[in-house]
């Protein structure tokens, strides 16, 4: 009944206090949304609600259900176009609340609204969002697409592993879509089996090893809402991706594959038809460190730049890990992003 992002937040009011406490500590929002036997909203439980009962003996706690401990009159949002406006008011007047259930007219739980969602733009500017290293490339890509009058783009994470990064991409993409009006498709590349065999010294074998970062594929599929997984050897999937998926122009590439030999085929994707990309593609390389130049992801970038005159990956961003790939031959590379009128300086 519930969408995937809500399933691990929902508990029945008849569940024990222990079941609810376990669910609370296994979701990042630290809230349990309680429903009754008719699956109607009945309240919420937070850490504060459970703490009220902590002085009780274990035998007394064992007899309690979530119906006994939940807050039956919490702050909530009604559904509709003004959800974020409602939530902004509640968050502003209740500084201890950071998440709100969204309830429809029939008392069904239909969504949640978080503080970071409502104040996404200001939280972005303050650099306080989770994984800002993902937020910045995605936002930059959407801004560029909007300036080029494109309605849809793609972003790709290479190296999904457990999937926390891809879930975070979905959060950022949803809010950036709302702010820019640009639709964002998300793809995740992975072998599904962890890192491949590592016998190449350029792959930092002293740091990474075979089978590291294995994926629980079925669990991840149940957690994702819009992302598409591209499972297989990246040397093969990177070649067949454009034909199999015909993606909207790629605007951001988030690279976390650890190996030099896995990074090379990712960068070779830029040799495909440039219409599959924005003229500038914003990139994040998780496994680059300033002191490593001749191995790993950094070596792949250095070699790529040496071999290509009309495509260059330059260090642009808030850290050495954030870069931008410039496709100089792209038809829109030199297209002005502002009008002459908007660029005119005011007369002093």
C-alpha positions in Angstrom: 0.0 0.0 0.0 2.7 2.5 1.0 5.4 3.9 -1.3 8.9 2.5 -0.8 10.2 5.5 1.1 7.4 5.2 3.7 7.4 1.4 4.3 10.2 1.4 7.0 8.5 4.3 8.9 5.1 2.7 9.3 4.1 0.6 12.3 0.8 -0.8 13.5 -0.5 0.5 16.8 -0.7 -3.0 18.2 3.0 -3.7 17.8 5.1 -3.8 21.0 7.1 -0.9 22.2 10.2 -2.9 21.4 9.2 -3.4 17.8 8.6 0.3 17.4 11.9 1.2 19.1 13.7 -1.1 16.7 12.0 0.5 13.7 12.8 4.0 15.0 16.5 3.3 15.2 16.6 1.7 11.7 15.5 4.7 9.8 17.4 8.0 9.4 14.3 10.2 10.2 14.0 8.8 13.7 10.3 8.7 13.7 7.7 6.0 13.6 4.3 6.7 12.0 1.6 4.8 13.7 -1.5 3.4 11.9 -4.5 1.5 13.3 -6.0 -1.8 12.1 -7.8 0.1 9.4 -4.5 1.5 8.2 -5.6 5.0 9.2 -3.1 7.5 10.8 -3.1 7.1 14.6 0.0 9.1 15.7 3.7 9.2 15.8 6.5 8.0 18.0 9.9 9.8 18.4 12.8 9.2 20.7 11.2 11.6 23.1 8.0 9.6 23.3 9.9 6.4 24.1 12.1 8.1 26.7 9.0 8.9 28.8 8.6 5.2 29.5 12.3 4.3 30.0 12.1 4.3 33.9 9.6 1.4 33.8 10.7 -2.1 34.6 11.2 -4.5 31.7 8.1 -6.5 32.7 6.0 -3.3 32.5 7.5 -2.3 29.1 6.8 -5.7 27.6 3.0 -5.1 28.1 3.0 -1.7 26.3 2.1 -1.3 22.6 2.7 1.6 20.3 -0.8 2.7 21.0 0.2 3.3 24.6 3.3 5.4 23.9 2.6 7.3 20.7 1.7 11.0 20.4 -1.9 10.9 19.1 -2.1 14.6 18.4 1.2 15.5 16.6 1.8 18.2 14.1 0.9 17.0 10.6 0.5 18.4 7.1 -2.6 18.1 4.9 -2.1 17.1 1.3 -2.3 19.5 -1.6 -0.4 22.1 -3.4 0.5 24.1 -0.3 2.2 21.2 1.7 5.6 23.0 1.7 3.9 26.2 2.9 2.2 24.4 5.7 5.4 22.6 6.7 7.5 25.8 6.6 5.2 27.4 9.1 5.2 24.4 11.4 9.0 24.0 11.2 9.5 27.8 11.8 7.3 27.8 14.9 8.4 24.4 16.3 12.2 24.3 16.3 12.3 20.7 17.7 10.3 19.2 14.7 12.2 18.2 11.6 9.8 15.8 9.9 6.0 15.8 9.4 3.6 13.1 8.2 1.4 14.2 5.3 -2.2 13.0 5.7 -5.1 13.1 3.3 -8.7 13.9 4.0 -9.5 10.3 4.8 -6.7 10.1 7.4 -4.4 8.0 5.2 -0.6 8.5 5.4 0.5 9.6 1.9 3.9 11.1 2.4 6.4 12.8 4.7 7.8 16.3 4.5 11.2 17.0 6.0 12.9 20.2 7.1 15.6 19.7 4.4 13.0 19.5 1.7 11.1 22.6 2.7 14.2 24.7 3.1 16.3 22.9 0.5 17.6 26.0 -1.3 18.8 27.7 2.0 20.2 24.5 3.3 22.0 24.1 0.0 23.6 27.5 0.3 24.5 26.8 3.9 26.2 23.5 2.8 24.2 21.7 5.4 22.5 19.0 3.2 23.6 15.4 3.4 26.1 14.6 0.6 26.7 18.1 -0.6 29.2 16.5 -3.0 26.2 15.0 -4.8 23.9 18.0 -4.4 26.3 20.4 -6.1 26.8 18.5 -9.4 23.1 17.7 -9.7 22.0 21.3 -9.1 24.7 22.7 -11.5 23.5 20.3 -14.2 19.9 21.2 -13.7 20.7 25.0 -13.8 22.7 24.5 -17.0 19.9 22.5 -18.6 17.4 25.2 -17.6 19.6 27.9 -19.2 19.7 25.8 -22.4 15.9 25.4 -22.3 16.1 21.6 -21.8 13.2 19.9 -20.1 15.0 16.7 -19.0 18.5 15.4 -18.1 20.1 12.3 -16.7 22.5 11.8 -13.8 24.5 8.7 -13.2 26.2 7.2 -10.1 28.9 4.7 -11.0 29.5 2.3 -8.1 26.3 2.0 -6.2 27.3 -0.7 -3.6 24.8 -0.6 -0.7 22.8 2.1 -2.4 22.8 5.0 0.2 24.3 7.3 -2.4 21.6 6.5 -5.0 18.8 7.0 -2.4 20.4 10.3 -1.6 20.5 11.2 -5.4 16.7 10.6 -5.4 16.2 13.1 -2.6 18.3 15.8 -4.3 16.8 15.2 -7.7 13.3 15.5 -6.4 13.9 18.9 -4.7 16.0 20.2 -7.6 13.3 19.3 -10.0 10.8 21.3 -7.9 13.1 24.3 -7.9 14.3 24.3 -11.5 11.4 22.6 -13.4 13.9 20.3 -15.1 13.1 16.6 -14.9 15.9 14.4 -13.7 16.4 10.7 -14.6 18.7 8.7 -12.4 20.9 5.7 -13.3 23.1 3.5 -11.1 25.9 1.4 -12.6 27.3 -1.5 -10.6 28.4 -5.1 -11.0 26.0 -6.1 -8.2 28.8 -8.4 -6.9 31.2 -6.0 -5.3 34.6 -5.0 -6.7 36.0 -7.3 -9.4 39.3 -9.2 -9.1 42.2 -6.8 -8.5 45.6 -7.8 -9.9 46.5 -4.4 -11.4 48.8 -2.2 -9.4 47.1 0.9 -10.8 43.9 -0.2 -8.9 45.4 0.5 -5.4 45.3 -3.2 -4.4 46.6 -2.2 -0.9 43.3 -0.3 -0.4 40.6 -2.2 -2.4 40.0 -5.9 -2.7 37.9 -8.4 -4.5 34.2 -8.6 -3.5 34.4 -5.4 -1.5 31.1 -3.4 -1.4 28.8 -6.2 -2.5 25.2 -5.2 -3.2 22.0 -6.6 -1.7 20.2 -6.2 -5.1 16.6 -7.1 -4.0 16.8 -4.9 -0.9 18.0 -2.0 -2.9 15.4 -2.4 -5.5 12.7 -2.2 -2.8 14.2 1.0 -1.4 14.6 2.9 -4.7 11.6 4.8 -6.1 12.7 6.2 -9.5 16.3 5.2 -10.2 17.2 2.6 -12.8 20.0 0.1 -12.0 22.4 -0.9 -14.8 23.9 -4.1 -13.5 27.0 -5.8 -15.0 30.6 -5.4 -15.9 31.1 -1.6 -16.5 33.4 -2.3 -19.5 30.3 -3.8 -21.2 27.4 -1.8 -19.7 29.1 1.5 -20.5 29.2 0.6 -24.2 25.6 -0.6 -24.4 24.0 2.0 -22.2 23.2 4.6 -24.9 21.6 2.1 -27.2 19.6 0.3 -24.4 18.4 3.3 -22.5 18.5 6.3 -25.0 19.0 8.6 -22.0 18.2 12.3 -21.8 21.4 14.4 -21.9 23.7 13.5 -19.1 24.5 16.4 -16.8 26.2 14.9 -13.8 28.4 11.8 -13.3 29.2 10.7 -9.7 32.1 8.2 -9.8 32.8 5.9 -6.9 34.4 2.8 -8.6 37.7 2.8 -6.7 39.7 1.3 -9.6 41.7 2.8 -12.4 40.5 0.0 -14.7 36.8 0.8 -13.9 37.2 4.5 -14.3 38.7 4.3 -17.9 35.5 2.9 -19.5 33.4 5.6 -17.7 35.4 8.4 -19.2 35.4 6.7 -22.6 31.6 7.2 -22.7 32.4 10.8 -23.6 33.4 9.6 -27.0 29.8 8.8 -27.8 27.6 11.3 -29.7 27.8 14.6 -27.8 24.0 15.0 -27.9 23.9 12.4 -25.1 25.6 15.0 -22.8 25.2 18.6 -21.7 28.1 20.7 -23.0 29.6 20.7 -19.5 29.1 17.6 -17.3 29.6 18.1 -13.6 31.5 15.3 -12.0 32.4 13.9 -8.5 35.2 11.4 -8.0 35.0 9.8 -4.6 38.4 8.1 -4.6 40.7 10.9 -5.6 43.2 12.2 -3.0 45.6 15.1 -3.6 48.7 13.0 -3.0 47.7 10.3 -5.5 48.4 11.1 -9.2 49.7 8.0 -11.0 47.2 5.4 -9.8 43.4 5.0 -9.4 40.7 7.4 -10.7 43.2 10.3 -10.9 45.5 8.4 -13.3 42.5 7.6 -15.6 41.6 11.4 -15.7 45.3 12.3 -16.4 45.5 9.9 -19.3 42.1 10.9 -20.7 43.1 14.6 -20.8 46.4 13.8 -22.5 44.6 11.8 -25.2 41.8 14.2 -26.0 42.1 17.7 -27.3 38.4 18.6 -27.6 37.2 17.1 -24.3 38.9 18.0 -21.1 38.2 17.2 -17.4 39.2 20.2 -15.3 39.3 20.6 -11.5 36.4 22.9 -10.8 34.4 22.8 -7.6 34.6 22.9 -3.9 37.2 20.2 -3.6 39.8 18.2 -5.6 37.2 15.5 -6.0 34.7 17.8 -7.9 35.5 18.4 -11.6 33.8 19.4 -14.8 34.1 17.8 -18.2 34.1 20.3 -21.0 32.9 19.1 -24.4 34.3 21.8 -26.6 32.8 20.4 -29.8 29.3 20.2 -28.4 26.8 22.3 -30.4 25.7 24.2 -27.3 29.1 24.7 -25.7 29.4 28.4 -26.6 25.7 29.2 -26.3 25.4 32.3 -24.1 23.7 31.5 -20.8 22.6 35.1 -20.3 21.1 37.8 -22.6 23.1 40.9 -23.4 20.6 42.9 -21.4 20.9 40.9 -18.3 24.7 41.1 -18.5 24.8 44.9 -18.8 26.3 46.6 -15.8 24.2 49.4 -14.2 25.3 53.0 -14.7 26.8 54.4 -11.6 
